[in-house]
């Protein structure tokens, strides 16, 4: 994803995890109508990403 993705995406710290809402892009068309909603948690050795949904906002 291009760096400009973060200009319109949202990341909120919820005390023990991140809630993220990220605009998705395609290689040919640029920013799409789709968004990804997920939770990101840190473990001792890596990150756990739980995709909650991909949808058209």
Sine and cosine of phi, psi and omega as CSV:
sin_phi,cos_phi,sin_psi,cos_psi,sin_omega,cos_omega
0.00,0.00,0.57,-0.82,0.04,-1.00
-0.95,0.31,0.36,-0.93,0.01,-1.00
-0.85,0.53,-0.52,0.85,-0.03,-1.00
-0.92,0.39,-0.20,0.98,0.09,-1.00
-0.80,0.59,-0.64,0.77,-0.10,-0.99
-0.96,0.28,-0.24,0.97,0.05,-1.00
-0.92,0.38,-0.49,0.87,-0.05,-1.00
-0.89,-0.45,0.04,1.00,0.00,-1.00
-0.99,-0.11,0.30,-0.95,-0.07,-1.00
-0.82,-0.57,0.73,-0.69,0.09,-1.00
-0.75,-0.67,0.84,-0.55,-0.02,-1.00
-0.83,-0.55,0.77,-0.64,0.08,-1.00
-0.99,0.16,0.81,-0.58,-0.06,-1.00
-0.93,-0.36,0.44,0.90,0.07,-1.00
1.00,-0.09,-0.63,0.78,0.03,-1.00
-0.69,-0.72,-0.06,1.00,-0.02,-1.00
-0.37,-0.93,0.28,-0.96,0.10,-0.99
-0.99,-0.12,0.69,-0.72,0.21,-0.98
-0.98,-0.21,0.81,-0.59,-0.06,-1.00
-0.81,-0.59,0.58,-0.82,0.11,-0.99
-0.74,-0.67,0.95,-0.32,-0.19,-0.98
-0.87,-0.50,0.79,-0.61,0.11,-0.99
-0.93,0.38,0.69,-0.72,-0.01,-1.00
-0.99,-0.16,0.48,-0.88,-0.07,-1.00
-0.81,-0.59,0.45,-0.89,0.16,-0.99
-0.91,-0.42,0.43,-0.90,-0.03,-1.00
-0.90,0.43,-0.64,0.77,-0.07,-1.00
-1.00,0.07,-0.52,0.85,-0.13,-0.99
-0.95,-0.30,-0.22,0.97,-0.08,-1.00
1.00,0.10,-0.58,-0.82,-0.03,-1.00
-0.90,0.44,0.75,-0.66,-0.01,-1.00
-0.99,-0.13,-0.05,-1.00,0.07,-1.00
-0.99,0.10,-0.01,1.00,-0.09,-1.00
-1.00,-0.07,0.51,-0.86,0.09,-1.00
-0.74,-0.67,0.52,-0.86,0.02,-1.00
-0.94,-0.33,0.80,-0.60,0.09,-1.00
-0.93,-0.36,0.80,-0.60,-0.07,-1.00
-0.49,-0.87,0.24,-0.97,0.14,-0.99
-0.91,-0.42,0.63,-0.77,0.03,-1.00
-0.82,-0.57,0.85,-0.52,0.02,-1.00
-0.86,-0.51,0.56,-0.83,0.03,-1.00
-0.99,-0.14,0.72,-0.69,0.11,-0.99
-0.95,-0.30,-0.11,-0.99,-0.01,-1.00
-0.91,0.41,-0.48,0.87,-0.10,-0.99
-0.87,-0.50,-0.21,0.98,-0.05,-1.00
-0.28,-0.96,-0.28,-0.96,0.03,-1.00
-0.90,-0.44,0.60,-0.80,0.07,-1.00
-0.94,-0.34,0.88,-0.48,0.00,-1.00
-0.95,-0.32,0.85,-0.53,0.05,-1.00
-0.94,-0.34,0.93,-0.36,0.05,-1.00
-0.98,0.20,0.86,-0.51,0.00,-1.00
-1.00,0.00,-0.63,0.78,0.04,-1.00
-0.15,-0.99,0.38,-0.93,0.20,-0.98
-0.84,-0.54,0.81,-0.58,-0.12,-0.99
-0.45,-0.89,0.15,-0.99,0.11,-0.99
-1.00,-0.10,0.92,-0.39,-0.01,-1.00
-0.94,0.35,0.00,0.00,0.00,0.00
